[in-house]
Amino acid sequence: MNKTDKIYVAGHRGLVGSAIVRNLQSKGYQNIVGRTHQELDLTNQADVRSFFEEERPDVVVLAAAKVGGIHANNTTPAEFICENLQIQCNVIQSCHDYNVKKLLFLGSTCIYPKMAPQPIPEEALLTGPLEPTNEAYALAKISGLKMCEFYKKQYGDDFISCMPTNLYGPRDNYDLNNSHVMPAMIRKFHEAKVSGADFVELWGTGMPLREFLYVDDMADACVFLLENYSGVQHVNIGTGKEVTIKQLAEIVKDTVGFAGDIVWNDSMPDGTPRKLTDVSKLHELGWQHKVELEEGVKLAYEWFCENIDIARK
């Protein structure tokens, strides 16, 4: 990429997109274009093509998606697969038609089989059944990844994909009905501390193992790939380190300063028992994470407290 390239970041106000914008700006990329959902509906093909016709971006980062936690994925699967497929088809096809020179498609490690080998290598894709609670979202993301692969194969387009692990940090979604585990815990423990509650109830057994990556580290890896990678295979982005959900809960509890107990509701689903990414490919390319979990949780909680009114929406 060149510093003067026009870079369109789809989803520039979200957790992922805003972090990528921050990283690009810190590295001297100033010609960055973004549109809110109100300004551009990415599920509308005609609107997307009109945007590309007008703006003619050189580089596109597709970080826009319909996302949510276990509850949202499990109860509204039709919306998750339909909206994400529409967004991906419209943006990726437009990138081809309008000669975008580089596209980065962001997926998620939920694309891998529920019982994938651990840590999960990129080659594990499509080797077994998916986790049922987020199957719709995973299928959409697999399709987007494969679209990039097929456009590269058929047309030679420089379209690459990356699969970040569980992300957290500034501008995360703290809605308790559809947020992911980290922001949900931060909000629950904070509100319990403020209200003087005796305990916080969390879903599941707390035994599943998860990997967490601070979003600004993820953004740094994405820009690194834009600058250094043009391979066909997607690339995992993560830390290569894992904790149990119980361990995470204790870290969040201590960071927030909640003095009560944790009650585990084991009648609720745990999701995938273990999900650790094999990041050896990314390490071999020359990138490693910087922010460790305890520091990242502290930074995330500080942002939540400073932005509590918008975080709770």
KOLLOMI-667965 format. One record per residue (C-alpha): residue in one letter; x, y, z. Coordinates in steps of 0.25 Angstrom, whole numbers, padded with zeros to 4 digits, always signed. Example, Ala and Ser with C-alpha at 12.3 -4.5 7.8 and 13.67 -1.06 7.14 Angstrom:
<atoms>
A+0049-0018+0031 S+0055-0004+0029 
</atoms>
This chain:
<atoms>
M+0000+0000+0000 N+0004+0014-0002 K+0002+0025+0008 T-0007+0033-0002 D-0016+0021-0005 K-0031+0024-0002 I-0035+0013+0008 Y-0049+0010+0010 V-0052+0003+0024 A-0066-0003+0024 G-0070-0003+0039 H-0061+0009+0043 R-0069+0012+0055 G-0069-0002+0061 L-0060-0009+0070 V-0052-0015+0059 G-0053-0004+0049 S-0050+0008+0058 A-0037+0001+0063 I-0032-0001+0049 V-0035+0013+0046 R-0027+0017+0058 N-0015+0008+0054 L-0015+0013+0039 Q-0015+0028+0044 S-0004+0025+0053 K+0005+0019+0042 G+0002+0031+0033 Y-0010+0027+0024 Q-0019+0039+0024 N-0028+0037+0012 I-0038+0028+0019 V-0052+0027+0015 G-0064+0022+0024 R-0079+0022+0024 T-0089+0020+0035 H-0100+0010+0033 Q-0110+0021+0032 E-0101+0027+0020 L-0099+0014+0013 D-0107+0001+0015 L-0097-0010+0011 T-0108-0020+0009 N-0113-0011-0003 Q-0106-0015-0015 A-0109-0002-0023 D-0105+0007-0012 V-0092-0001-0010 R-0089+0000-0025 S-0092+0015-0025 F-0082+0017-0014 F-0071+0010-0021 E-0074+0018-0034 E-0073+0031-0026 E-0061+0028-0017 R-0053+0018-0025 P-0045+0013-0013 D-0031+0007-0015 V-0032-0002-0003 V-0044-0008+0005 V-0044-0013+0018 L-0057-0021+0020 A-0060-0020+0035 A-0075-0018+0035 A-0084-0030+0039 K-0096-0034+0047 V-0089-0039+0060 G-0094-0044+0074 G-0092-0054+0085 I-0098-0068+0087 H-0112-0063+0090 A-0113-0054+0078 N-0107-0065+0068 N-0116-0076+0074 T-0129-0068+0073 T-0128-0060+0060 P-0119-0069+0051 A-0127-0065+0038 E-0123-0051+0040 F-0109-0054+0043 I-0107-0062+0030 C-0115-0054+0021 E-0110-0040+0025 N-0095-0044+0025 L-0096-0051+0012 Q-0102-0039+0006 I-0091-0030+0011 Q-0080-0039+0006 C-0086-0041-0008 N-0088-0027-0010 V-0075-0022-0005 I-0066-0033-0011 Q-0072-0032-0024 S-0071-0017-0025 C-0056-0018-0021 H-0054-0027-0033 D-0063-0018-0043 Y-0056-0005-0038 N-0042-0010-0039 V-0039-0009-0024 K-0024-0013-0023 K-0025-0019-0009 L-0036-0025+0000 L-0035-0030+0014 F-0047-0038+0018 L-0049-0040+0033 G-0055-0053+0038 S-0055-0060+0051 T-0049-0073+0057 C-0064-0078+0059 I-0062-0083+0045 Y-0055-0095+0050 P-0061-0108+0053 K-0066-0110+0067 M-0057-0121+0070 A-0045-0115+0062 P-0031-0119+0066 Q-0025-0110+0077 P-0018-0101+0074 I-0026-0098+0061 P-0018-0097+0049 E-0023-0090+0036 E-0024-0104+0030 A-0035-0109+0039 L-0045-0101+0031 L-0057-0110+0026 T-0052-0122+0033 G-0064-0125+0042 P-0077-0120+0047 L-0079-0105+0053 E-0083-0101+0066 P-0098-0101+0065 T-0100-0088+0073 N-0093-0079+0063 E-0094-0088+0050 A-0101-0077+0042 Y-0091-0066+0045 A-0079-0076+0042 L-0085-0081+0029 A-0086-0067+0024 K-0072-0064+0028 I-0067-0076+0022 S-0074-0072+0009 G-0067-0058+0009 L-0054-0065+0011 K-0056-0074+0000 M-0061-0063-0009 C-0047-0056-0007 E-0040-0068-0010 F-0048-0071-0023 Y-0047-0057-0028 K-0032-0058-0026 K-0032-0071-0033 Q-0040-0067-0045 Y-0037-0053-0047 G-0024-0051-0039 D-0030-0040-0030 D-0021-0037-0018 F-0032-0041-0008 I-0028-0047+0005 S-0035-0051+0018 C-0031-0052+0033 M-0038-0059+0044 P-0037-0052+0058 T-0039-0059+0071 N-0049-0053+0081 L-0047-0038+0082 Y-0049-0028+0092 G-0046-0013+0095 P-0051+0001+0092 R-0065+0002+0085 D-0069-0012+0088 N-0083-0016+0089 Y-0088-0016+0104 D-0103-0020+0101 L-0106-0031+0110 N-0115-0038+0100 N-0105-0039+0089 S-0091-0036+0094 H-0079-0045+0094 V-0074-0051+0107 M-0064-0041+0111 P-0072-0028+0110 A-0084-0035+0116 M-0075-0039+0128 I-0070-0025+0129 R-0084-0019+0130 K-0090-0029+0139 F-0078-0028+0149 H-0079-0013+0148 E-0094-0011+0150 A-0093-0022+0162 K-0082-0013+0169 V-0090+0000+0167 S-0103-0007+0172 G-0096-0014+0184 A-0101-0028+0179 D-0096-0040+0186 F-0094-0048+0174 V-0093-0048+0159 E-0099-0060+0150 L-0091-0064+0138 W-0096-0074+0128 G-0090-0088+0126 T-0080-0096+0135 G-0068-0087+0133 M-0060-0098+0128 P-0058-0095+0113 L-0045-0090+0109 R-0044-0077+0101 E-0033-0068+0095 F-0035-0053+0095 L-0028-0042+0087 Y-0028-0027+0090 V-0034-0020+0078 D-0023-0011+0075 D-0013-0022+0074 M-0023-0028+0064 A-0023-0015+0056 D-0008-0015+0056 A-0008-0029+0050 C-0018-0025+0040 V-0010-0014+0035 F+0003-0022+0035 L-0004-0033+0026 L-0009-0022+0017 E+0005-0017+0015 N+0012-0030+0015 Y+0003-0042+0011 S-0004-0046-0002 G-0005-0061+0000 V-0017-0070-0004 Q-0019-0076+0010 H-0026-0068+0021 V-0018-0064+0033 N-0021-0066+0048 I-0020-0054+0057 G-0018-0057+0072 T-0009-0058+0083 G-0007-0073+0084 K-0011-0073+0099 E-0024-0077+0106 V-0031-0076+0119 T-0044-0083+0124 I-0056-0075+0125 K-0055-0076+0140 Q-0041-0070+0140 L-0046-0059+0131 A-0057-0056+0141 E-0048-0055+0152 I-0039-0045+0144 V-0051-0036+0141 K-0056-0037+0155 D-0043-0033+0161 T-0041-0022+0150 V-0055-0016+0153 G-0054-0017+0168 F-0066-0026+0171 A-0066-0032+0184 G-0077-0042+0183 D-0078-0056+0178 I-0079-0062+0164 V-0091-0072+0162 W-0090-0081+0150 N-0103-0085+0143 D-0099-0098+0137 S-0113-0100+0130 M-0109-0090+0120 P-0100-0094+0108 D-0085-0093+0108 G-0082-0093+0093 T-0070-0099+0088 P-0061-0106+0099 R-0048-0100+0094 K-0044-0090+0083 L-0029-0087+0082 T-0023-0082+0069 D-0010-0087+0063 V-0003-0074+0060 S+0010-0079+0055 K+0007-0074+0041 L+0005-0060+0046 H+0018-0061+0055 E+0026-0067+0043 L+0021-0054+0035 G+0027-0046+0046 W+0016-0041+0055 Q+0013-0044+0070 H+0003-0038+0080 K+0007-0028+0090 V-0004-0026+0100 E-0006-0037+0110 L-0020-0041+0116 E-0019-0034+0129 E-0014-0021+0123 G-0025-0022+0112 V-0036-0024+0122 K-0032-0012+0130 L-0031-0003+0117 A-0045-0008+0113 Y-0051-0005+0127 E-0045+0009+0127 W-0052+0011+0113 F-0065+0006+0118 C-0065+0015+0130 E-0061+0027+0122 N-0072+0024+0111 I-0083+0017+0120 D-0095+0024+0114 I-0092+0020+0100 A-0086+0007+0104 R-0099+0002+0110 K-0108+0005+0098 
</atoms>
